[in-house]
Amino acid sequence: MECVTTPPASVLVNESQTNEFKFERGLRKDDPLSLFLFSIVVEDINVFTKATIVDGLLTGYSVDQ
């Protein structure tokens, strides 16, 4: 929640940047945006994991019994 509400933001209006403002409200349960943001994060984790495996930075292991 802190990641969504803490950082300040500004927007461009007619190619001019507005003053920074802080978000006052975060995501709530059953908010349609929360599922969308979750999907974006999961996709980024997937891409990152695949890249680290290809680069040889992440390897799996097996446990023999």
C-alpha positions as CSV (number, residue, x, y, z in Angstrom):
1,M,0.0,0.0,0.0
2,E,2.9,2.3,0.8
3,C,4.3,2.0,-2.7
4,V,1.0,3.1,-4.3
5,T,0.2,6.0,-1.9
6,T,3.6,7.4,-0.9
7,P,5.4,8.7,-4.0
8,P,4.5,12.1,-5.3
9,A,3.4,12.5,-8.9
10,S,2.8,15.2,-11.4
11,V,1.2,15.2,-14.8
12,L,1.8,17.0,-18.1
13,V,-1.0,19.5,-19.2
14,N,-0.4,21.1,-22.6
15,E,3.3,20.0,-22.4
16,S,3.7,21.8,-19.0
17,Q,4.4,19.9,-15.9
18,T,2.0,20.5,-13.0
19,N,3.1,20.8,-9.3
20,E,3.7,17.5,-7.5
21,F,0.9,16.0,-5.5
22,K,0.6,13.0,-3.2
23,F,-2.0,10.3,-3.7
24,E,-4.6,10.4,-0.9
25,R,-6.3,7.1,-1.5
26,G,-4.9,3.7,-2.3
27,L,-6.4,0.6,-3.8
28,R,-9.4,-0.9,-2.2
29,K,-10.7,-4.5,-2.1
30,D,-12.5,-5.4,-5.3
31,D,-11.1,-2.3,-7.1
32,P,-10.9,-3.3,-10.8
33,L,-7.5,-1.6,-11.0
34,S,-6.0,-3.9,-8.4
35,L,-6.3,-7.0,-10.7
36,F,-4.7,-5.1,-13.5
37,L,-1.8,-4.0,-11.4
38,F,-1.3,-7.5,-10.1
39,S,-1.2,-8.8,-13.7
40,I,1.5,-6.3,-14.6
41,V,3.7,-7.2,-11.6
42,V,3.3,-10.9,-12.2
43,E,4.3,-10.5,-15.8
44,D,7.4,-8.4,-14.9
45,I,8.4,-11.1,-12.4
46,N,8.0,-13.7,-15.1
47,V,10.2,-11.7,-17.6
48,F,12.8,-11.0,-14.9
49,T,13.0,-14.7,-13.9
50,K,13.3,-15.9,-17.5
51,A,16.1,-13.4,-18.2
52,T,18.1,-14.4,-15.1
53,I,17.8,-18.1,-16.1
54,V,19.0,-17.3,-19.6
55,D,21.9,-15.3,-18.2
56,G,22.8,-18.1,-15.9
57,L,22.2,-16.0,-12.8
58,L,19.5,-18.3,-11.5
59,T,19.6,-22.0,-11.5
60,G,17.4,-24.6,-10.1
61,Y,18.3,-27.6,-7.9
62,S,16.7,-30.9,-7.2
63,V,16.5,-32.8,-4.0
64,D,17.0,-36.6,-4.3
65,Q,15.4,-38.8,-1.7
